[in-house]
Amino acid sequence: MKGYKEPSFQDRASASSKAKDKALAKLKAAPQLSEAELAERAERRAQREAAEEAKRAKAQQAREEKQRLADEKRAEAKRAAEIITPPKPTEAEKKAARDAKYAARKSRK
């Protein structure tokens, strides 16, 4: 029984070269596409890209519309909140109310 013989560098290099040649021959043997087929593929690609662009534009428009509605709703809620809640008193109004409270307490004594 013979033992395992490790391949030398030349053996590995020639095997690699043969594999490359075989792959190149297989690639060259593949049928080439005709001009009509290439044109048809380019047309289908262009149609697909146009459809994707239309879909993206429609989605962008929907997002913008949703954002606009949300902004309008937020503005309406803010207006409603302003109507419901009275404005905060100014410093002068606060001082007048404080003075009136102190005067009422002083008049009770």
PASEBA-1860 file (N, C-alpha, C; in nm, 3 decimals):
! residues 109
1> MKGYKEPS> 0.084/-0.117/0.000/0.000/0.000/0.000/0.089/0.123/0.000 ~ 0.057/0.212/-0.092/0.135/0.334/-0.106/0.085/0.440/-0.009 ~ 0.173/0.519/0.042/0.136/0.629/0.132/0.094/0.754/0.054 ~ 0.042/0.851/0.126/-0.003/0.976/0.065/0.118/1.058/0.025 ~ 0.117/1.102/-0.100/0.226/1.186/-0.148/0.173/1.328/-0.160 ~ 0.234/1.422/-0.089/0.189/1.560/-0.092/0.226/1.622/-0.226 ~ 0.131/1.690/-0.291/0.162/1.748/-0.422/0.263/1.862/-0.408 ~ 0.350/1.871/-0.507/0.452/1.976/-0.504/0.390/2.108/-0.553
9> FQDRASAS> 0.468/2.214/-0.546/0.421/2.345/-0.590/0.385/2.342/-0.738 ~ 0.468/2.276/-0.819/0.440/2.268/-0.962/0.309/2.196/-0.988 ~ 0.284/2.089/-0.912/0.158/2.015/-0.930/0.038/2.103/-0.896 ~ 0.048/2.177/-0.787/-0.063/2.264/-0.747/-0.081/2.379/-0.845 ~ 0.029/2.436/-0.896/0.021/2.546/-0.991/-0.040/2.498/-1.122 ~ -0.002/2.381/-1.170/-0.059/2.330/-1.296/-0.206/2.297/-1.278 ~ -0.246/2.243/-1.164/-0.387/2.213/-1.139/-0.469/2.342/-1.137 ~ -0.414/2.446/-1.079/-0.482/2.575/-1.074/-0.496/2.633/-1.214
17> SKAKDKAL> -0.389/2.623/-1.292/-0.392/2.674/-1.429/-0.495/2.598/-1.514 ~ -0.501/2.467/-1.499/-0.599/2.387/-1.573/-0.742/2.424/-1.533 ~ -0.763/2.446/-1.404/-0.897/2.484/-1.357/-0.936/2.619/-1.414 ~ -0.843/2.714/-1.419/-0.872/2.847/-1.476/-0.905/2.836/-1.624 ~ -0.826/2.755/-1.697/-0.850/2.736/-1.841/-0.987/2.672/-1.865 ~ -1.022/2.575/-1.781/-1.151/2.507/-1.795/-1.266/2.605/-1.769 ~ -1.253/2.690/-1.668/-1.358/2.788/-1.636/-1.370/2.890/-1.748 ~ -1.257/2.933/-1.805/-1.259/3.029/-1.915/-1.323/2.968/-2.039
25> AKLKAAPQ> -1.293/2.843/-2.067/-1.354/2.775/-2.182/-1.504/2.762/-2.163 ~ -1.546/2.733/-2.043/-1.689/2.721/-2.014/-1.758/2.856/-2.032 ~ -1.694/2.964/-1.988/-1.750/3.098/-2.001/-1.761/3.138/-2.148 ~ -1.657/3.105/-2.227/-1.659/3.139/-2.369/-1.764/3.058/-2.444 ~ -1.793/2.937/-2.397/-1.888/2.850/-2.465/-2.033/2.891/-2.436 ~ -2.055/2.977/-2.337/-2.192/3.018/-2.304/-2.250/3.096/-2.421 ~ -2.379/3.075/-2.450/-2.439/3.144/-2.564/-2.447/3.295/-2.538 ~ -2.415/3.373/-2.639/-2.421/3.518/-2.629/-2.563/3.565/-2.658
33> LSEAELAE> -2.605/3.668/-2.587/-2.740/3.721/-2.605/-2.744/3.806/-2.732 ~ -2.857/3.801/-2.800/-2.872/3.880/-2.921/-2.903/4.026/-2.885 ~ -2.889/4.113/-2.982/-2.917/4.255/-2.961/-3.064/4.276/-2.922 ~ -3.152/4.198/-2.983/-3.295/4.210/-2.952/-3.321/4.172/-2.806 ~ -3.257/4.065/-2.761/-3.274/4.021/-2.623/-3.219/4.126/-2.526 ~ -3.103/4.182/-2.559/-3.045/4.286/-2.474/-3.135/4.409/-2.469 ~ -3.191/4.448/-2.584/-3.281/4.563/-2.590/-3.408/4.537/-2.509 ~ -3.460/4.415/-2.520/-3.580/4.379/-2.445/-3.554/4.384/-2.295
41> RAERRAQR> -3.438/4.333/-2.253/-3.404/4.337/-2.110/-3.389/4.481/-2.061 ~ -3.326/4.566/-2.143/-3.309/4.707/-2.105/-3.445/4.775/-2.094 ~ -3.536/4.743/-2.185/-3.670/4.801/-2.181/-3.745/4.757/-2.056 ~ -3.736/4.627/-2.024/-3.803/4.577/-1.903/-3.744/4.642/-1.778 ~ -3.612/4.659/-1.775/-3.546/4.724/-1.661/-3.595/4.868/-1.648 ~ -3.604/4.939/-1.762/-3.652/5.077/-1.759/-3.796/5.085/-1.709 ~ -3.880/4.991/-1.753/-4.019/4.989/-1.707/-4.026/4.961/-1.557 ~ -3.946/4.866/-1.511/-3.944/4.831/-1.370/-3.897/4.951/-1.286
49> EAAEEAKR> -3.793/5.020/-1.332/-3.743/5.137/-1.260/-3.846/5.249/-1.258 ~ -3.918/5.267/-1.369/-4.022/5.370/-1.375/-4.135/5.337/-1.278 ~ -4.173/5.209/-1.271/-4.279/5.168/-1.179/-4.234/5.188/-1.035 ~ -4.109/5.154/-1.004/-4.057/5.174/-0.869/-4.053/5.323/-0.833 ~ -4.013/5.406/-0.928/-4.008/5.551/-0.905/-4.148/5.605/-0.880 ~ -4.247/5.558/-0.957/-4.385/5.601/-0.937/-4.433/5.558/-0.799 ~ -4.398/5.437/-0.759/-4.438/5.386/-0.628/-4.375/5.469/-0.517 ~ -4.246/5.504/-0.533/-4.178/5.587/-0.433/-4.242/5.726/-0.425
57> AKAQQARE> -4.274/5.782/-0.542/-4.336/5.915/-0.545/-4.473/5.912/-0.477 ~ -4.550/5.807/-0.503/-4.682/5.794/-0.441/-4.668/5.780/-0.289 ~ -4.572/5.701/-0.244/-4.549/5.683/-0.101/-4.504/5.815/-0.038 ~ -4.418/5.889/-0.106/-4.371/6.018/-0.055/-4.488/6.115/-0.045 ~ -4.574/6.115/-0.145/-4.692/6.202/-0.143/-4.784/6.164/-0.027 ~ -4.802/6.035/-0.003/-4.886/5.990/0.108/-4.826/6.033/0.241 ~ -4.693/6.022/0.255/-4.628/6.065/0.379/-4.645/6.215/0.401 ~ -4.630/6.293/0.293/-4.645/6.438/0.304/-4.789/6.474/0.342
65> EKQRLADE> -4.885/6.405/0.282/-5.026/6.430/0.314/-5.054/6.395/0.460 ~ -5.001/6.284/0.507/-5.019/6.242/0.645/-4.957/6.345/0.739 ~ -4.838/6.394/0.705/-4.771/6.496/0.786/-4.851/6.625/0.787 ~ -4.906/6.664/0.672/-4.986/6.787/0.664/-5.110/6.775/0.752 ~ -5.178/6.660/0.745/-5.296/6.639/0.828/-5.261/6.642/0.977 ~ -5.148/6.581/1.011/-5.105/6.581/1.152/-5.074/6.724/1.198 ~ -5.009/6.802/1.111/-4.978/6.940/1.146/-5.106/7.021/1.164 ~ -5.203/7.001/1.074/-5.330/7.072/1.085/-5.402/7.033/1.214
73> KRAEAKRA> -5.401/6.904/1.244/-5.467/6.856/1.366/-5.400/6.915/1.490 ~ -5.267/6.919/1.489/-5.192/6.975/1.601/-5.222/7.124/1.616 ~ -5.229/7.198/1.504/-5.259/7.340/1.508/-5.401/7.363/1.560 ~ -5.495/7.280/1.516/-5.634/7.292/1.562/-5.643/7.265/1.712 ~ -5.571/7.165/1.760/-5.570/7.135/1.903/-5.509/7.251/1.982 ~ -5.407/7.312/1.927/-5.343/7.425/1.994/-5.439/7.543/2.002 ~ -5.511/7.570/1.891/-5.610/7.678/1.892/-5.720/7.649/1.993 ~ -5.766/7.524/1.998/-5.871/7.487/2.093/-5.821/7.503/2.236
81> AEIITPPK> -5.697/7.466/2.261/-5.640/7.479/2.395/-5.627/7.626/2.433 ~ -5.593/7.711/2.338/-5.582/7.854/2.366/-5.718/7.914/2.400 ~ -5.822/7.867/2.332/-5.957/7.917/2.358/-6.004/7.872/2.495 ~ -5.978/7.747/2.529/-6.026/7.690/2.655/-5.952/7.749/2.774 ~ -5.821/7.753/2.768/-5.743/7.800/2.882/-5.721/7.950/2.870 ~ -5.748/8.023/2.979/-5.726/8.168/2.973/-5.576/8.195/2.967 ~ -5.541/8.310/2.915/-5.399/8.343/2.909/-5.343/8.362/3.049 ~ -5.216/8.336/3.067/-5.152/8.351/3.197/-5.145/8.500/3.232
89> PTEAEKKA> -5.172/8.532/3.358/-5.169/8.674/3.397/-5.027/8.730/3.391 ~ -5.019/8.856/3.359/-4.888/8.921/3.352/-4.843/8.955/3.494 ~ -4.721/9.001/3.505/-4.667/9.037/3.636/-4.747/9.150/3.700 ~ -4.790/9.247/3.619/-4.868/9.359/3.672/-5.002/9.310/3.724 ~ -5.066/9.218/3.650/-5.195/9.163/3.694/-5.178/9.083/3.823 ~ -5.069/9.006/3.833/-5.043/8.928/3.954/-5.024/9.022/4.074 ~ -4.951/9.132/4.052/-4.925/9.227/4.160/-5.055/9.294/4.204 ~ -5.141/9.330/4.108/-5.269/9.393/4.142/-5.356/9.297/4.223
97> ARDAKYAA> -5.361/9.169/4.184/-5.441/9.071/4.257/-5.386/9.051/4.398 ~ -5.254/9.048/4.413/-5.191/9.033/4.544/-5.223/9.153/4.633 ~ -5.211/9.272/4.574/-5.241/9.393/4.651/-5.387/9.395/4.695 ~ -5.478/9.353/4.609/-5.620/9.350/4.643/-5.645/9.250/4.756 ~ -5.578/9.136/4.750/-5.592/9.035/4.856/-5.543/9.090/4.989 ~ -5.428/9.158/4.990/-5.374/9.214/5.113/-5.465/9.324/5.166 ~ -5.519/9.406/5.075/-5.609/9.515/5.117/-5.736/9.458/5.178 ~ -5.789/9.349/5.120/-5.912/9.288/5.174/-5.884/9.230/5.312
105> RKSRK> -5.769/9.170/5.331/-5.735/9.113/5.460/-5.716/9.225/5.563 ~ -5.656/9.335/5.522/-5.632/9.446/5.614/-5.765/9.510/5.653 ~ -5.859/9.517/5.557/-5.989/9.580/5.588/-6.072/9.492/5.682 ~ -6.050/9.362/5.684/-6.125/9.272/5.773/-6.082/9.291/5.918 ~ -5.960/9.334/5.942/-5.908/9.347/6.079/-5.961/9.468/6.146
END
